[in-house]
Amino acid sequence: MGTKRGGAHGGRTLTEEARRAQIVQAAIETVAELGYPYASFSRVAKRAGLSSTGMISYYFAGKSELIAEVMATIFRVAGEITVPRMERERTYRGKLRAYIESSFTFMERYPAHTMALIEIVIGSRFRDVAAMGPVEQAVASVDALVDCLNKGRSAGEFGEFDPLVMAIAIRGAIDNALRQHMFDPDIDLARCGREIAEIFDRCTRTDPPSESTGDSQP
């Protein structure tokens, strides 16, 4: 059976699209459970209930191409949750809160997707998936946050800070909450989302006018 490269949807039947999606979902679950280095075609095929790895090779030229599609799928699903919530907000403070809280909503609804993303980013460090562009997508997600912070500062909604550093801190807080959840599943992710959103709302808001407290030194 000849290899049928991924890429554009054109030319694939509904059956082929369904099979391709089945393989991607199996890959997500395999990476999430076993880790990126151990997500071989044979393990993915077994999870997908396929008779041979050749059925995966029909749709994906190699592991890097399959992982590329996994990354694209994860970003798409995350965006379907995050983007609409941010777009509904009319202030940049609201958009920032929506970004943080919806990130935790994604974690709750799609734990395998979230774990797979962490495994790919940390485990592989994009050694053989860079050609697909997930690095650019990951950076773009931070860039979008930086853009939100910059616009909020220009609108007078945020105070003085380095937007890139703040974006890194926000993303780091979200990712580390997930890692903690891995060790303690009883952690309430929704509550974490609200609390972290509140923390960064306070960190980024415009400083209130200074007031005399009566305890200044003479």
GIWO-V837441 format. One record per pair of residues at least 12 apart in sequence whose ideal C-beta (glycine too) atoms are under 10 Angstrom apart, sorted by the first residue. I is the first residue (numbers start at 1). J is the second residue. D is the distance in Angstrom with one decimal. If there is no record, write none. Layout:
I:J:D
I:J:D
This chain:
1:52:9.4
1:54:5.7
1:55:8.0
1:57:7.7
1:58:5.5
2:57:9.3
2:58:7.6
3:54:9.3
3:57:5.6
3:58:6.5
3:59:8.5
3:60:8.3
3:61:5.7
3:62:9.2
3:65:9.9
4:16:8.1
4:20:9.4
4:57:8.6
4:58:5.1
4:59:5.9
4:60:8.7
4:61:8.9
5:58:9.8
5:59:8.3
5:60:7.9
5:61:5.5
5:65:7.4
6:20:7.7
6:24:9.8
6:59:6.4
6:60:5.7
6:61:7.4
6:65:5.5
6:66:8.1
6:68:7.6
6:69:5.9
6:72:9.5
6:132:9.4
7:61:9.9
7:65:8.9
7:69:9.6
12:59:8.7
16:58:8.7
16:59:7.5
17:59:9.9
19:48:8.7
19:50:8.7
19:55:7.4
19:56:9.6
19:58:8.5
19:59:7.1
20:56:9.6
20:58:9.3
20:59:5.0
20:60:8.3
20:66:9.9
20:69:7.8
21:69:9.5
21:73:8.3
22:47:9.8
22:48:5.5
22:49:8.3
22:50:8.4
22:55:9.7
22:59:9.9
23:41:9.5
23:44:6.7
23:45:8.2
23:47:9.4
23:48:5.6
23:50:7.6
23:55:7.7
23:56:5.6
23:58:9.4
23:59:6.2
23:60:7.3
23:66:7.2
23:69:8.5
23:70:9.6
24:44:9.2
24:48:9.3
24:59:9.0
24:60:9.0
24:66:7.4
24:67:9.8
24:69:5.4
24:70:5.8
24:72:8.9
24:73:5.4
24:74:9.6
25:44:9.8
25:47:8.8
25:48:7.7
25:70:9.1
25:73:8.2
25:112:8.6
25:113:9.4
26:39:9.6
26:43:8.8
26:44:5.1
26:45:7.8
26:46:8.5
26:47:4.3
26:48:3.6
26:49:8.2
26:50:8.2
26:56:8.9
26:66:9.9
26:70:9.9
27:39:6.3
27:41:9.2
27:43:9.1
27:44:4.9
27:45:9.9
27:47:8.2
27:48:8.2
27:56:8.5
27:60:8.9
27:63:9.1
27:66:5.6
27:67:7.2
27:69:7.9
27:70:5.1
27:73:9.1
27:116:7.9
28:44:9.5
28:47:9.7
28:67:9.9
28:69:9.9
28:70:5.6
28:71:9.9
28:73:7.1
28:74:7.2
28:77:9.7
28:110:8.8
28:112:5.5
28:113:5.9
28:114:9.9
28:115:8.7
28:116:4.7
28:117:9.0
28:119:9.9
28:120:9.8
29:44:8.7
29:47:5.9
29:48:9.1
29:112:5.3
29:113:9.3
29:115:9.3
29:116:7.7
30:43:5.3
30:44:5.1
30:45:9.6
30:46:8.6
30:47:5.3
30:48:8.8
30:70:9.6
30:112:9.5
30:116:8.3
30:119:9.8
31:43:9.6
31:44:8.7
31:66:9.8
31:67:7.7
31:70:6.8
31:74:10.0
31:112:8.5
31:113:9.8
31:115:7.7
31:116:4.2
31:117:8.7
31:118:9.5
31:119:5.1
31:120:6.4
31:123:8.3
31:124:9.4
32:110:9.9
32:111:7.6
32:112:4.3
32:113:7.6
32:114:8.0
32:115:3.9
32:116:4.4
32:117:8.8
32:118:8.6
32:119:6.5
32:120:9.8
33:47:8.5
33:112:7.9
33:115:8.0
33:116:9.0
33:119:9.2
34:47:9.6
34:119:8.5
35:115:9.5
35:116:9.6
35:118:10.0
35:119:5.3
35:120:9.4
35:122:9.4
35:123:5.6
35:124:9.4
36:63:9.3
36:67:7.5
36:70:9.7
36:116:8.2
36:118:9.6
36:119:4.8
36:120:5.2
36:121:8.9
36:122:8.3
36:123:3.8
36:124:4.7
36:125:9.5
36:127:9.7
36:128:10.0
36:129:9.2
37:119:8.9
37:123:6.1
37:124:7.5
38:119:9.6
38:123:9.3
39:63:7.6
39:66:8.6
39:67:7.8
39:70:8.9
39:116:8.6
39:119:8.2
39:120:9.0
39:123:9.3
39:124:9.6
40:53:8.3
40:63:7.7
41:53:4.0
41:54:9.0
41:55:9.5
41:56:5.1
41:57:7.2
41:60:8.5
41:62:8.8
41:63:6.9
41:66:7.8
42:56:9.2
44:56:6.2
44:60:9.6
44:63:9.0
44:66:7.4
44:70:9.9
45:57:9.7
62:128:8.4
63:124:9.7
63:128:7.1
63:129:8.6
64:124:9.4
64:126:9.7
64:127:9.1
64:128:4.6
64:129:5.1
64:130:8.6
64:131:6.7
64:132:6.6
65:128:9.9
65:129:8.8
65:131:8.9
65:132:7.1
66:129:9.4
66:132:9.8
67:116:9.2
67:120:6.3
67:124:7.5
67:126:9.4
67:128:7.9
67:129:4.9
67:132:7.4
67:134:7.9
68:120:10.0
68:128:9.7
68:129:5.7
68:130:9.5
68:131:7.7
68:132:3.0
68:133:7.4
68:134:6.5
68:137:9.9
69:132:8.1
70:113:8.9
70:116:6.4
70:117:8.6
70:120:7.1
70:129:9.0
70:132:9.7
70:134:8.9
71:116:8.8
71:117:7.4
71:120:6.5
71:121:9.0
71:126:9.3
71:129:6.9
71:132:6.8
71:133:8.4
71:134:3.9
71:135:9.4
71:137:6.7
71:138:8.3
72:132:7.7
72:133:8.5
72:134:7.7
72:137:7.6
73:113:7.7
73:116:9.4
74:106:9.2
74:110:7.9
74:112:9.6
74:113:4.9
74:114:8.0
74:116:6.6
74:117:5.1
74:120:8.5
74:134:9.0
74:137:9.4
75:113:9.6
75:117:8.4
75:134:7.9
75:137:5.4
75:138:8.4
75:140:8.9
75:141:7.6
77:106:7.3
77:109:8.7
77:110:6.0
77:113:5.9
77:114:9.8
78:102:8.5
78:103:7.7
78:105:9.7
78:106:4.9
78:107:9.4
78:109:9.9
78:110:7.7
78:113:7.4
78:114:8.5
78:117:8.2
78:141:8.4
79:102:9.9
79:106:9.3
79:137:10.0
79:141:9.0
79:144:10.0
80:102:10.0
80:106:9.0
81:102:5.2
81:103:8.3
81:104:10.0
81:105:5.6
81:106:4.9
81:107:10.0
81:108:10.0
81:109:7.2
81:110:8.5
82:98:7.6
82:99:6.2
82:100:9.6
82:101:9.4
82:102:4.4
82:103:6.5
82:105:8.3
82:106:6.8
82:141:9.0
82:144:9.4
83:98:9.5
83:99:9.5
83:102:8.6
83:144:9.4
84:98:9.1
84:102:8.5
85:97:9.2
85:98:4.2
85:99:7.8
85:101:7.6
85:102:4.5
85:103:9.9
85:105:8.1
86:98:4.7
86:99:5.7
86:102:7.4
86:144:8.9
86:148:7.8
89:148:10.0
91:152:7.9
91:155:8.0
91:157:6.1
92:147:9.9
92:148:5.8
92:149:7.6
92:150:9.2
92:151:5.7
92:152:3.1
92:153:8.4
92:154:8.9
92:155:5.9
92:156:9.6
92:157:4.9
92:158:6.8
92:204:9.0
93:148:9.8
93:152:6.6
93:155:9.4
93:157:5.2
93:158:7.4
93:197:9.9
93:200:9.8
93:201:6.2
93:204:7.5
93:205:6.8
93:206:9.5
94:152:9.8
94:157:9.1
94:201:9.5
95:145:9.6
95:148:5.4
95:149:9.7
95:151:8.7
95:152:7.7
95:157:9.5
96:145:8.0
96:148:6.1
96:149:7.3
96:152:6.9
96:157:9.0
96:158:8.3
96:166:9.5
96:167:9.9
96:170:7.9
96:197:7.5
96:200:6.6
96:201:7.0
96:204:6.7
96:205:9.9
97:193:9.2
97:194:8.8
97:196:9.7
97:197:4.5
97:198:8.1
97:200:8.1
97:201:6.0
98:148:9.8
98:197:8.4
99:141:9.6
99:144:8.4
99:145:6.5
99:148:7.0
99:170:7.9
99:171:9.8
99:174:9.1
99:197:8.4
99:200:9.5
100:145:9.5
100:170:6.6
100:171:9.6
100:173:8.2
100:174:6.6
100:177:10.0
100:192:9.5
100:193:6.1
100:194:8.7
100:195:9.7
100:196:5.7
100:197:4.2
100:198:9.2
100:199:9.1
100:200:6.5
100:201:8.8
101:190:8.0
101:192:9.6
101:193:4.3
101:194:6.4
101:196:8.4
101:197:5.2
101:198:9.9
102:193:8.0
102:197:9.7
103:141:9.7
103:170:9.2
103:171:8.7
103:173:9.9
103:174:5.1
103:175:9.2
103:177:9.2
103:178:9.0
103:189:9.6
103:193:7.0
103:196:9.0
103:197:9.4
104:174:7.3
104:177:7.4
104:178:8.6
104:181:9.5
104:188:9.5
104:189:4.8
104:190:6.2
104:191:8.8
104:192:6.0
104:193:3.1
104:194:8.2
104:195:9.9
104:196:7.8
104:197:8.6
105:189:8.2
105:190:7.5
105:193:7.1
106:174:9.8
106:178:10.0
106:189:9.6
106:193:9.9
107:174:8.3
107:175:9.9
107:177:8.1
107:178:5.7
107:181:7.3
107:189:5.4
107:190:9.5
107:192:8.9
107:193:8.3
108:181:9.5
108:188:9.5
108:189:5.0
108:190:6.6
108:192:10.0
108:193:8.7
109:189:9.9
111:178:9.1
111:181:8.7
111:182:9.5
111:185:9.4
111:189:9.3
114:175:9.6
114:178:6.1
114:181:9.1
114:182:9.7
114:189:9.8
115:178:8.1
115:181:9.8
115:182:7.5
117:134:9.2
117:138:8.8
117:175:9.5
117:178:9.3
118:175:7.2
118:178:6.6
118:179:7.4
118:182:8.4
120:134:7.4
120:138:9.7
121:134:8.2
121:135:9.2
121:138:6.8
121:175:8.8
122:175:9.3
122:179:9.3
126:138:8.3
138:171:9.5
141:167:9.4
141:171:7.8
142:164:7.9
142:167:5.3
142:168:7.0
142:170:9.0
142:171:5.9
143:164:9.0
143:167:8.1
144:167:8.9
145:163:8.2
145:164:9.3
145:166:8.4
145:167:4.3
145:168:9.1
145:170:6.4
145:171:6.9
146:162:9.5
146:163:4.7
146:164:5.5
146:165:9.6
146:166:8.2
146:167:4.7
146:168:9.1
146:170:9.9
147:163:8.3
147:167:9.1
148:163:8.6
148:167:8.5
148:170:10.0
149:161:7.9
149:162:9.2
149:163:4.0
149:164:8.6
149:165:9.9
149:166:5.8
149:167:6.2
149:170:8.6
149:200:9.8
149:204:6.9
150:163:5.1
150:164:9.5
150:167:9.7
151:163:9.5
152:204:7.2
152:205:9.4
152:206:9.4
153:166:9.9
153:204:8.6
153:206:9.0
156:206:6.5
157:204:8.2
157:205:7.4
157:206:6.7
158:201:9.8
158:203:9.3
158:204:4.7
158:205:6.6
158:206:6.5
159:203:8.5
159:204:6.5
159:205:6.2
159:206:4.8
159:207:5.0
159:208:9.7
160:204:9.9
160:206:8.8
160:207:7.8
161:203:7.6
161:204:6.7
163:204:9.3
166:200:7.7
166:203:7.2
166:204:6.4
169:199:9.8
169:200:7.7
169:203:8.0
170:196:8.0
170:197:9.4
170:199:9.4
170:200:5.6
170:203:8.9
170:204:8.9
173:192:9.0
173:195:9.8
173:196:5.2
173:197:9.8
173:199:7.6
173:200:7.4
174:192:8.8
174:193:8.3
174:196:6.9
174:197:9.9
174:200:9.9
176:196:9.8
177:189:7.3
177:192:4.8
177:193:8.1
177:195:9.2
177:196:6.6
178:192:9.0
180:192:8.5
